[in-house]
């Protein structure tokens, strides 16, 4: 790990986004609450928050940090779901890895919950894809 001992404590925020591409009928099932495994977006929200908190356990060189806020939002569109995760901490290192991990796990959870709707006759996923995961904003400010 990188030594952050001498870095100043600051308020740090990062926002990441990503998309899962789905069949139109799957997106409609999510929107109408007709997915066998349950409420897709509520489950994905909880999964994202848990993932943010566990980032140092899955990304070995990340420092454990005091997460002070996690905001998870979804934009359900006709053939995609966009996830946005904003993470805030007061500490000595950034939170972009936590935001990226939260988005990734939210999208993986969506895929897991709707995979029975996404499979083709051979059991594969010809249209399903997780795409464009990226940090859209990173800020820090003195406290």
N, C-alpha and C positions, 0 to 999 in steps of 0.2 A: 504494500500500500504506500501511497505517497504520504510524506510527513506534512500534516497541516497544522502542526502545533503553533506556529507563529502567525498563521492567518487570522485576520480579525473576524469576530462574530458579527454576522450580518443577517438581515432578512433576505432569504433567497426563494425565488419562485421560478418554476419552469412549467410550461404547458406543452403537451405533446398531443398529436392527433394520429389517427389511422383509420383505415376503412376495411370492412369485410364485404366482398362482392357476393351477392346471393341471387337466387332465382326470384323473380317478381312475386311468385306465389308464396315463397318463404317469407319475404318481407311483409307481405299482406298477413300471413299467419302470425308473425310477431306483433304487428300492429293491432290485430283483432284478439290477441291473447289465446290463439288456438294452437299452441305448441305443447305437445305431450309432456315434456319435461318441466313445464311451468312458465313463470314470468321471466322471459329471456333477459330483458334489459335490467330488471331489478337484481337478478342473479349476477349478471355481468358487472353491475355497479359494485356489489359487495366483493366480488372477485378482484376487481381492480383495486379497491381500497386495501384488501388483504395483501395483494401483490406489492403495492407501494411499500407497505410496512415491512415486507419480507425481502425486499430487494437485496440487501447485503448478504442474505443467505444463498441467493442464486447467482449473483454477479460478484465473484470472489473479491475483487479489488475495491468494491464500494465500501465506504465507511458507514457504520451504523449512525443514523442521524435522528434528531428529534423532529419527527414530522408533526407540524402544527395544524395542517389543513390539507384535505384532499377533496377536490370537486370533480365529479365525474358526470359528463353529459353525453347524450346520444342524439344523433340526428338520423331518424329513420326515413329513408328515401325509397323510391320504387324498386331499386335493385341493389341497394347498399345500406349499410349502417355505418355512420361515422362516429367514432368514439373520441372524446376529448377528455384528457385528464390534466388537471392543474394541481401542482403540489407546492406547498409552502413549508419552509423550515426556518428556524433561527439557529444558525450554526456557522461552521467554518468551511463548508464545502457545498457545492451546488446540488440541485435536486433533479437534474435532467434525466439521470438514469432511473430514478424512481418514477418519473412521469412516463418515460418510455416503457418501463416494465408494466405499469398500470394499464396503459393502452393495449399493449401486446396481450396481456392476460384477459382483459375485457373482450377483445376480439376473438381470442381462442375459446373463451367461454360461450360466446354467441355461436361460433361454429359447432362446438360440442352439443349445444342444446338443440340445434336445428339440423344436425347432420343426417337424420333419417329423412328429412324433406329435401335435402340437397343431393343425395346419392342418385346415380343413374342405374340402369338395369344391371350393370356389371359391378355395382358397389363402389364406383369411383365418383369423384367430384369434378366434373368437367368445367363448371362455371364458378365454383366457389374459390375465392382467393382473398388472402389478407394482403393489403397493399398500402403503400405510401405512409408507413409509420415514420414520424419525424418530429423533431422539436420545432415548434413554431414561435416560441418566445422563451427567453431566459432573462431574469432580472435579479439584481441585488441592490440593496440599499442599506445604508448605515442605520443603526438603531440607537 
